Amino acid sequence: MWDVILHTVRADLPDPVAAWRRHDEQLQRVTRFLAHNQVQSLHFFDPTPGADGKPASDLHVGLTDHSLWLAASSLTPEGIRFLPNMPTEEVFSAPHNQRTTGYVRTSRPCFPLERRVEGAYFRFEAGEIVAYDAEVGRDVLEQFFAIRGARRLGEIALVDVRSPVHQSGVVFFETLFDENAACHMAFGEAYPECIAGGAERSEEEMAALGFNYADTHLDVMIGTPTMNLIGHTYDGQEVIIMRAGQFVIPGLMD
């Protein structure tokens, strides 16, 4: 297990510091691409047939107004760049809590209320869960969705399936590892830093922008090696972000 962990955090490479700087730059390049194209909404589409014969996932996620994309490293107040989480493979933002429609299936177990849920299905209308099911733990979801704000999204995160966590094939049963294996969404509280000026805005202002307030935050993995992702821009254009679970952003290093 330690060999797997050291590999997922790039500690087994000849120069881990250089590897992390290179990886951080790749993720920051993704955020710049999304910002430059003013991506307003995301369409996750996995054509793999589910048990009902429909595509596994067909989900539209609209972002908050004045949304920002964040990734990997952060800056201290003194301007020192650091990595608050290891591993980290995601770029993430805040969905508008009334702009998610369609349905999606989970690709890994999740653990609401510290209990296992697997093979889950969620359907949204106007940002809210209107139907759900699970092969394991449906009763847990019923309890979880009774929590204030839990029926709407507070985070959407993009993760390339070439990440070391995904490639390891291991389910760690620890969200801070497992979320780095696949694209994921989070039910519940959003992050203020995902909205421009979020730290200075009032709750009323944030709510008007679509920020989701809640008493919980649960990451749910939805990404797969067959997931395609298209971004819709403010001027009505489409940009391909992922194909078969991998970023296809121009200039992105392998």
ZIURCOR-V755115 format. One record per pair of residues at least 12 apart in sequence whose ideal C-beta (glycine too) atoms are under 10 Angstrom apart, sorted by the first residue. I is the first residue (numbers start at 1). J is the second residue. D is the distance in Angstrom with one decimal. If there is no record, write none. Layout:
BEGIN
i:j:d
I:J:D
I:J:D
END
This chain:
BEGIN
i:j:d
1:170:8.2
1:172:9.0
3:168:9.8
4:164:8.8
4:165:9.2
4:168:5.3
4:169:9.1
4:170:5.7
4:172:8.7
4:177:9.7
5:86:9.7
5:87:8.8
5:165:9.9
5:168:9.1
5:170:9.2
5:172:8.5
5:177:8.1
7:87:9.6
7:164:5.7
7:165:9.3
7:167:8.8
7:168:6.9
8:86:8.4
8:87:4.7
8:89:8.9
8:163:8.1
8:164:4.5
8:165:5.0
8:166:9.5
8:167:8.8
8:168:6.1
8:170:8.5
8:172:8.8
8:177:7.0
8:180:7.5
8:181:9.2
9:83:9.6
9:85:9.8
9:86:4.6
9:87:5.2
9:88:9.2
9:164:8.1
9:165:9.5
9:177:9.6
9:180:9.9
10:22:9.5
10:23:7.0
10:86:8.2
10:87:7.9
10:164:7.2
11:86:8.7
12:164:9.7
16:86:10.0
20:72:8.5
20:73:8.6
20:83:6.4
20:86:8.1
20:88:9.3
21:73:8.9
21:81:9.0
21:83:9.7
22:253:7.2
23:71:9.9
23:72:7.2
23:73:9.6
23:83:9.3
23:87:9.5
23:88:8.4
23:89:8.3
23:163:9.6
23:164:9.7
23:253:9.3
24:71:7.7
24:72:4.5
24:73:4.8
24:81:8.0
24:83:7.0
24:88:8.5
25:71:10.0
25:72:8.9
25:73:9.2
25:252:10.0
25:253:8.0
26:71:9.0
26:72:8.7
26:89:9.9
26:91:9.8
26:160:9.0
26:247:8.5
26:249:9.3
26:251:9.9
26:252:6.1
26:253:5.6
26:254:9.0
27:69:9.7
27:70:9.3
27:71:3.8
27:72:4.5
27:73:8.2
27:88:7.8
27:89:7.6
27:90:7.7
27:91:5.6
27:158:9.4
27:159:9.8
27:160:9.3
27:247:9.6
27:252:9.6
28:69:9.5
28:70:9.5
28:71:5.8
28:72:6.8
28:73:7.5
28:91:8.5
29:71:9.1
29:91:9.6
29:247:9.2
29:249:7.0
29:250:9.6
29:251:6.9
29:252:5.9
29:253:8.1
30:69:7.6
30:71:6.7
30:72:9.7
30:90:9.6
30:91:4.9
30:158:7.1
30:160:8.7
30:241:8.2
30:247:6.2
30:249:5.9
30:252:7.0
31:68:8.2
31:69:4.0
31:70:6.7
31:71:5.1
31:72:8.9
31:91:5.2
31:92:9.2
31:93:8.8
31:158:9.6
32:69:8.4
32:71:9.7
32:91:10.0
32:249:9.3
32:251:10.0
33:69:8.9
33:91:9.4
33:231:9.1
33:239:8.1
33:241:8.0
33:247:8.8
33:249:4.8
33:250:7.8
33:251:8.4
33:252:8.0
34:63:9.5
34:67:9.4
34:68:9.5
34:69:4.7
34:71:9.8
34:91:7.2
34:93:7.9
34:158:8.5
34:231:6.8
34:233:9.7
34:239:8.6
34:241:7.4
34:249:8.7
35:67:9.3
35:68:7.5
35:69:5.9
35:93:9.8
36:233:9.8
36:239:9.8
37:231:6.6
37:232:9.7
37:233:5.3
37:234:8.9
37:235:9.4
37:237:7.6
37:238:9.8
37:239:5.1
37:241:9.1
37:249:9.7
38:67:9.9
38:231:9.2
38:232:9.8
38:233:5.1
38:234:4.5
38:235:7.3
38:237:9.1
38:239:9.7
39:63:7.4
39:67:8.8
39:69:8.1
39:93:8.8
39:230:9.5
39:231:3.8
39:232:7.0
39:233:5.9
39:234:8.3
39:237:9.6
39:238:9.9
39:239:6.8
39:241:7.6
40:62:6.7
40:63:6.1
40:65:9.3
40:67:8.3
40:96:9.5
40:99:9.2
40:231:7.9
40:232:5.7
40:233:6.1
40:234:5.1
40:235:9.2
40:236:9.3
41:60:6.1
41:61:6.3
41:62:4.3
41:63:6.4
41:95:9.0
41:96:8.7
41:99:6.9
41:100:9.2
41:101:9.8
41:230:9.3
41:231:7.2
41:232:4.5
41:233:8.8
41:234:9.6
42:59:8.1
42:60:7.2
42:61:4.6
42:62:8.1
42:63:7.6
42:93:9.0
42:95:8.5
42:100:9.6
42:156:6.6
42:158:8.2
42:183:9.4
42:229:6.2
42:230:7.5
42:231:5.8
42:232:7.6
42:241:7.4
42:242:9.6
43:58:8.1
43:59:7.3
43:60:5.3
43:61:8.0
43:102:8.4
43:228:8.3
43:229:6.9
43:230:4.6
43:231:7.7
43:232:6.8
43:238:8.4
43:241:9.4
44:56:9.8
44:57:5.5
44:58:7.5
44:59:4.4
44:60:7.9
44:61:7.1
44:102:8.1
44:103:10.0
44:104:6.5
44:156:9.0
44:158:9.6
44:183:7.1
44:185:9.0
44:222:6.8
44:223:8.3
44:224:9.7
44:227:6.2
44:228:7.7
44:229:5.7
44:230:8.6
44:241:9.8
44:242:8.7
45:57:6.7
45:58:5.5
45:59:7.8
45:60:9.5
45:102:9.1
45:104:10.0
45:226:9.5
45:227:7.4
45:228:5.0
45:229:7.6
45:230:7.4
45:242:10.0
46:58:7.8
46:59:9.0
46:104:8.3
46:105:7.8
46:107:8.8
46:222:8.4
46:223:8.8
46:224:5.5
46:225:9.5
46:226:5.3
46:227:4.7
46:228:7.2
46:229:9.7
46:244:9.8
46:245:9.0
47:226:6.6
47:227:9.1
47:228:7.5
48:105:9.4
48:224:7.1
48:225:9.3
48:226:4.8
48:227:8.8
50:103:9.3
50:105:6.2
50:121:7.9
51:105:9.4
51:119:9.1
51:121:9.3
51:135:9.3
52:121:9.0
54:103:8.2
54:105:9.8
55:103:9.2
55:105:9.5
55:226:9.6
56:103:9.3
56:104:8.2
56:105:5.2
56:107:8.6
56:121:9.5
56:222:9.3
56:224:7.0
56:226:7.5
56:227:8.3
57:102:7.9
57:103:6.8
57:104:4.3
57:105:5.6
57:106:9.4
57:107:8.9
57:121:9.3
57:122:9.6
57:183:9.8
57:222:6.4
57:223:9.4
57:224:7.9
57:226:9.5
57:227:6.9
57:228:9.7
58:101:9.5
58:102:5.0
58:103:6.2
58:104:7.8
58:123:10.0
59:100:7.1
59:101:7.7
59:102:4.2
59:103:6.3
59:104:4.3
59:105:9.5
59:122:8.6
59:123:9.2
59:124:7.3
59:156:9.6
59:185:8.4
59:222:7.6
59:227:9.9
59:229:9.9
60:99:7.9
60:100:6.8
60:101:5.0
60:102:5.2
60:124:8.5
60:230:9.8
60:232:8.4
61:93:9.3
61:95:5.0
61:96:8.4
61:99:7.1
61:100:5.0
61:101:8.5
61:102:8.6
61:104:9.2
61:124:8.7
61:127:9.2
61:153:7.1
61:156:5.2
61:185:7.4
61:229:9.9
62:95:6.6
62:96:4.8
62:97:9.6
62:98:8.1
62:99:2.7
62:100:6.7
62:101:8.4
62:127:8.1
62:153:9.9
62:156:9.8
62:210:7.9
62:232:8.6
63:93:5.7
63:94:6.7
63:95:6.0
63:96:6.0
63:99:7.5
63:156:7.6
63:194:8.7
63:195:9.5
63:209:9.9
63:210:7.9
63:231:9.7
63:232:9.9
64:93:7.8
64:94:4.7
64:95:6.8
64:96:4.7
64:97:8.0
64:98:10.0
64:99:8.4
64:154:10.0
64:190:7.5
64:194:7.2
64:195:5.6
64:196:9.7
64:198:9.3
64:206:8.5
64:208:9.9
64:209:5.0
64:210:4.1
64:211:6.0
64:212:8.7
65:94:9.9
65:96:7.2
65:99:9.9
65:195:7.8
65:196:9.2
65:208:8.1
65:209:4.4
65:210:6.2
65:211:9.3
66:94:9.7
66:194:9.5
66:195:5.4
66:196:4.3
66:197:7.2
66:198:8.4
66:201:9.1
66:205:9.9
66:206:9.9
66:209:6.0
66:210:9.5
66:211:10.0
67:93:5.1
67:94:5.7
67:95:8.4
67:96:8.1
67:156:9.7
67:190:9.9
67:194:6.2
67:195:6.1
67:196:7.8
67:198:9.8
67:209:8.4
67:210:8.5
67:211:9.8
68:92:9.7
68:93:6.5
68:94:8.2
68:191:9.6
68:193:7.2
68:194:5.5
68:195:6.5
68:196:5.7
68:197:9.6
68:198:8.2
69:91:5.5
69:92:7.2
69:93:4.9
69:94:9.7
69:156:9.9
69:157:9.9
69:158:8.7
69:194:7.9
70:90:8.9
70:91:7.0
70:92:5.9
70:93:7.1
70:94:9.6
70:157:9.6
70:191:7.8
70:193:6.4
70:194:6.3
71:88:7.7
71:89:9.1
71:90:6.7
71:91:4.2
71:92:7.2
71:93:9.9
71:157:9.3
71:158:9.1
72:84:8.9
72:85:8.2
72:86:9.8
72:88:5.1
72:89:8.4
72:90:8.0
72:91:8.0
73:85:9.8
73:88:8.4
74:193:8.9
85:176:6.5
85:177:9.9
85:179:9.5
85:180:8.4
86:176:9.2
86:177:9.8
86:180:9.4
87:163:7.6
87:164:6.9
87:165:5.7
87:176:8.3
87:177:6.6
87:179:9.4
87:180:4.8
87:181:9.3
88:159:9.6
88:163:9.5
88:165:9.7
88:176:9.1
88:179:9.3
88:180:6.4
89:157:9.0
89:158:9.2
89:159:4.9
89:160:6.9
89:161:9.7
89:162:9.1
89:163:4.0
89:164:7.8
89:165:6.3
89:166:8.0
89:179:8.4
89:180:4.1
89:181:7.8
89:182:9.1
90:155:9.3
90:156:9.8
90:157:4.2
90:158:6.5
90:159:5.0
90:160:9.4
90:163:8.8
90:179:6.8
90:180:6.4
90:182:9.6
90:183:8.3
90:184:7.6
90:219:9.7
91:156:9.7
91:157:6.9
91:158:5.1
91:159:8.2
91:160:9.6
91:183:9.9
91:241:9.9
91:247:9.2
92:155:5.7
92:156:6.6
92:157:3.9
92:158:7.3
92:159:9.2
92:179:9.5
92:183:9.9
92:184:8.7
92:185:9.7
92:186:8.7
92:191:7.7
92:194:7.0
93:155:7.6
93:156:6.0
93:157:8.0
93:158:8.8
93:190:9.2
93:191:8.7
93:194:5.1
93:195:8.9
94:153:8.4
94:154:6.7
94:155:6.5
94:156:7.6
94:186:9.7
94:189:10.0
94:190:4.3
94:191:6.3
94:192:8.5
94:193:8.9
94:194:3.7
94:195:6.1
94:198:8.5
94:206:9.5
94:209:8.8
94:210:7.6
94:211:6.4
94:212:7.5
95:124:10.0
95:127:7.6
95:152:8.2
95:153:4.3
95:154:7.3
95:155:7.2
95:156:5.0
95:185:7.4
95:186:9.1
95:190:7.7
95:194:9.2
95:210:7.5
95:211:9.7
95:212:7.5
96:127:6.7
96:152:9.3
96:153:8.6
96:190:9.6
96:209:7.7
96:210:3.2
96:211:8.4
96:212:8.4
97:126:9.4
97:127:5.0
97:128:8.1
97:149:8.2
97:151:9.4
97:152:4.3
97:153:6.7
97:154:7.6
97:190:7.7
97:207:8.5
97:209:9.6
97:210:5.3
97:211:7.1
97:212:3.9
97:213:8.5
97:214:9.1
98:124:10.0
98:125:9.8
98:126:5.4
98:127:3.8
98:128:7.7
98:152:7.7
98:210:6.3
98:212:9.2
99:124:9.4
99:126:7.9
99:127:5.6
99:152:10.0
99:153:9.2
99:210:6.7
100:122:9.5
100:124:4.5
100:125:8.6
100:126:8.1
100:127:4.8
100:128:8.1
100:129:9.1
100:152:7.6
100:153:5.7
100:156:8.6
100:185:8.4
101:123:8.9
101:124:5.5
101:125:6.1
101:126:7.1
101:127:7.9
101:128:9.9
101:130:9.9
102:122:9.5
102:123:7.3
102:124:6.2
102:125:8.9
103:121:6.6
103:122:6.5
103:123:4.2
103:124:7.1
103:125:10.0
103:130:9.7
103:131:8.0
103:132:9.5
104:120:9.0
104:121:7.6
104:122:5.7
104:123:8.3
104:124:8.2
104:183:9.8
104:185:7.5
104:220:8.5
104:222:5.0
104:227:9.7
105:119:7.5
105:120:6.9
105:121:5.2
105:122:7.9
105:133:9.6
105:134:9.8
105:222:7.1
105:224:8.8
106:118:7.3
106:119:6.8
106:120:4.4
106:121:7.8
106:122:8.0
106:134:8.0
106:135:9.6
106:182:9.3
106:184:9.1
106:185:9.7
106:220:5.7
106:221:6.0
106:222:6.1
106:223:9.9
106:224:9.9
107:119:9.6
107:120:9.8
107:161:9.8
107:166:9.7
107:181:8.4
107:182:5.4
107:183:8.5
107:184:8.8
107:220:9.2
107:221:5.2
107:222:5.9
107:223:6.0
107:224:5.0
107:225:9.2
107:226:9.9
107:227:8.3
107:245:9.7
108:166:9.5
108:171:6.1
108:172:9.7
108:173:9.8
108:175:9.9
108:178:5.8
108:179:8.9
108:181:6.5
108:182:6.4
108:184:8.5
108:219:9.8
108:220:8.5
108:221:4.0
108:222:8.8
108:223:8.8
108:224:9.7
109:134:9.9
109:136:7.9
109:137:8.5
109:171:6.4
109:173:7.3
109:178:7.9
109:220:9.6
109:221:8.2
110:134:9.4
110:137:8.6
110:140:9.4
110:141:9.3
110:144:9.6
110:175:7.7
110:178:8.4
110:179:9.5
110:184:8.8
110:186:9.9
110:187:9.3
110:218:6.5
110:219:6.9
110:220:4.7
110:221:6.8
110:222:9.9
111:137:9.0
111:140:8.7
111:173:7.4
111:174:9.0
111:175:6.9
111:178:9.1
111:218:7.9
111:219:9.2
111:220:9.7
112:137:7.8
112:140:5.5
112:141:6.6
112:143:7.7
112:144:3.9
112:145:8.7
112:147:8.8
112:150:8.3
112:187:8.1
112:188:9.8
112:216:8.0
112:218:5.2
112:220:8.7
113:137:9.4
113:140:5.9
113:141:9.4
113:143:6.1
113:144:5.9
113:147:8.9
113:216:9.0
113:218:9.0
114:140:9.4
115:136:9.5
115:137:6.2
115:139:8.9
115:140:4.6
115:141:9.7
115:143:8.6
115:144:8.9
116:134:9.6
116:136:6.2
116:137:5.7
116:140:7.7
116:173:8.3
117:132:9.8
117:134:5.2
117:135:8.8
117:136:6.3
117:137:3.5
117:138:7.8
117:139:9.5
117:140:5.4
117:141:6.0
117:144:8.3
117:218:9.4
117:220:8.4
118:134:6.7
118:135:5.7
118:136:4.2
118:137:6.5
118:171:9.8
119:133:8.5
119:134:5.8
119:135:3.1
119:136:6.3
119:137:8.8
119:138:9.7
120:132:6.7
120:133:7.0
120:134:4.1
120:135:7.7
120:136:8.5
120:137:7.5
120:138:8.1
120:140:9.7
120:141:6.8
120:220:7.2
120:221:10.0
120:222:9.5
121:133:4.8
121:134:7.1
121:135:9.0
121:138:9.7
121:141:10.0
122:134:9.3
122:141:8.7
122:145:9.8
122:151:9.7
122:153:9.8
122:185:8.7
122:187:8.7
122:220:7.9
122:222:8.9
124:151:9.0
124:152:8.6
124:153:8.2
124:185:10.0
126:152:9.5
127:151:8.7
127:152:5.3
127:153:7.2
127:210:8.1
127:212:8.4
128:145:9.8
128:151:5.1
128:152:5.6
128:153:9.4
129:141:8.9
129:145:6.2
129:150:8.3
129:151:4.4
129:152:7.6
129:153:9.2
129:187:7.8
130:151:8.6
132:144:9.7
132:145:7.3
132:151:9.3
141:187:9.7
141:218:9.9
144:187:7.6
144:188:9.2
144:216:7.4
144:218:6.9
145:187:8.0
145:216:9.8
147:187:8.7
147:188:7.4
147:214:7.0
147:215:5.3
147:216:4.8
147:218:9.1
148:188:8.8
148:189:9.8
148:213:8.0
148:214:5.9
148:215:4.7
148:216:8.0
149:187:8.2
149:188:5.5
149:189:6.6
149:190:9.3
149:212:5.9
149:213:5.6
149:214:2.4
149:215:6.3
149:216:7.1
149:217:9.3
150:187:5.1
150:188:5.3
150:189:9.3
150:212:9.6
150:214:5.9
150:215:7.6
150:216:5.3
150:217:9.1
150:218:7.3
151:187:7.2
151:188:9.1
151:212:9.6
151:214:8.9
152:187:7.2
152:188:7.9
152:190:9.2
152:210:9.5
152:212:5.0
152:213:9.4
152:214:7.4
153:185:5.4
153:186:6.6
153:187:6.3
153:188:8.1
153:190:8.0
153:210:10.0
153:212:6.5
153:214:9.7
153:220:9.5
154:185:8.7
154:186:5.3
154:187:6.9
154:188:5.0
154:189:4.9
154:190:3.7
154:191:7.3
154:194:9.0
154:211:8.2
154:212:4.4
154:213:8.5
154:214:6.3
154:216:8.9
154:217:6.1
154:218:9.1
154:219:9.9
155:179:9.6
155:184:7.8
155:185:6.5
155:186:3.7
155:187:8.8
155:188:8.4
155:189:8.6
155:190:6.3
155:191:6.6
155:194:7.6
155:212:8.9
155:217:7.4
155:218:9.7
155:219:7.3
155:220:9.9
156:183:8.1
156:184:8.0
156:185:5.2
156:186:7.8
156:190:9.8
156:194:9.4
156:222:9.4
157:179:6.9
157:180:9.2
157:182:9.1
157:183:6.4
157:184:5.1
157:185:7.3
157:186:7.6
157:219:7.8
157:221:9.5
157:222:9.6
157:223:8.9
158:182:9.6
158:183:5.4
158:184:8.8
158:223:8.0
158:229:7.0
158:231:9.9
158:241:7.0
158:242:7.0
158:247:7.7
159:179:7.5
159:180:6.2
159:181:6.8
159:182:5.4
159:183:5.2
159:184:6.9
159:221:8.5
159:222:10.0
159:223:5.8
159:242:9.5
159:245:8.7
159:247:9.5
160:182:9.3
160:183:8.8
160:223:8.6
160:242:7.5
160:245:7.0
160:246:5.4
160:247:5.1
160:248:10.0
160:249:9.9
160:252:9.1
161:181:7.9
161:182:6.8
161:183:8.7
161:223:6.6
161:224:7.5
161:225:5.0
161:226:9.4
161:227:8.1
161:242:8.9
161:244:7.9
161:245:3.7
161:246:6.2
161:247:9.7
162:225:9.6
162:245:8.2
162:246:6.1
162:247:8.6
162:254:7.9
163:180:5.8
163:181:6.3
163:182:8.2
163:223:9.6
163:245:9.9
164:180:8.3
164:181:9.1
165:177:6.1
165:178:7.3
165:179:8.5
165:180:4.3
165:181:4.3
165:182:8.5
166:178:9.6
166:180:7.8
166:181:4.1
166:182:6.2
166:221:9.7
166:223:8.1
166:224:9.8
166:225:8.3
166:245:8.3
167:181:8.7
168:181:8.0
169:181:9.3
171:221:9.6
175:217:9.8
175:218:8.3
175:219:5.1
175:220:9.5
175:221:9.0
176:219:8.8
178:219:7.9
178:221:6.4
179:219:4.7
179:220:9.0
179:221:6.6
179:223:9.9
180:221:9.6
181:221:6.5
181:223:7.7
182:220:9.8
182:221:4.4
182:222:6.8
182:223:3.2
182:224:6.9
182:225:9.2
182:227:8.3
182:245:7.8
183:221:7.4
183:222:5.6
183:223:3.1
183:224:8.3
183:227:6.5
183:229:7.4
183:242:7.8
183:245:7.8
184:218:9.9
184:219:5.1
184:220:5.9
184:221:4.7
184:222:6.0
184:223:6.8
185:218:9.3
185:219:7.6
185:220:5.7
185:221:8.7
185:222:6.1
185:223:9.8
186:212:9.4
186:214:9.6
186:216:9.2
186:217:5.5
186:218:6.0
186:219:4.8
186:220:6.9
187:212:8.8
187:214:7.6
187:216:7.0
187:217:7.5
187:218:4.8
187:219:8.5
187:220:6.8
188:212:7.0
188:213:8.9
188:214:3.8
188:215:7.3
188:216:4.1
188:217:4.3
188:218:5.9
188:219:9.5
189:211:9.1
189:212:6.6
189:213:6.5
189:214:4.4
189:215:7.5
189:216:6.8
189:217:4.7
189:218:9.7
190:206:8.4
190:209:9.9
190:210:8.6
190:211:5.2
190:212:4.7
190:213:7.7
190:214:8.1
190:217:8.4
191:211:9.1
191:217:8.8
192:206:7.0
192:211:7.4
194:211:8.5
195:209:5.9
195:210:8.7
195:211:6.2
196:209:9.3
197:209:9.8
198:211:7.6
223:242:8.4
223:245:6.0
224:244:8.9
224:245:6.0
225:244:6.1
225:245:4.5
225:246:8.3
226:243:9.8
226:244:6.1
226:245:6.7
227:242:6.5
227:243:8.9
227:244:7.4
227:245:5.0
227:246:9.4
228:240:7.9
228:241:8.8
228:242:6.2
228:243:5.6
228:244:7.0
228:245:8.3
228:246:9.9
228:248:9.5
229:241:4.5
229:242:3.8
229:243:8.0
229:245:8.7
229:246:9.8
229:247:8.9
229:248:9.2
230:242:8.4
230:243:9.5
END
